[in-house]
């Protein structure tokens, strides 16, 4: 996988992640006025590799405030 940083049509900095097969699998979701800020946001994403992953309850969007269950690899 490879991260890329680039300037968009609005002259803002963005990043994206490409998989080994060339598919874009993640992006910054917003533009940054300064390249440093974009790089900082990307570094925060890269540093979050050990952050726990949660799955939303199978209920309506309004119930997201309830306790979220960790994703453990098993199907719930």
Buried (B, 14 or more C-beta within 10 A) or exposed (E): EEBEBEEEEEEBBBBBBBEEEEEEEBEBEEBBEEEEEBBEBBEEBEEEEEEEEEEEEEEEEEEEEEEEEEEEEEEE
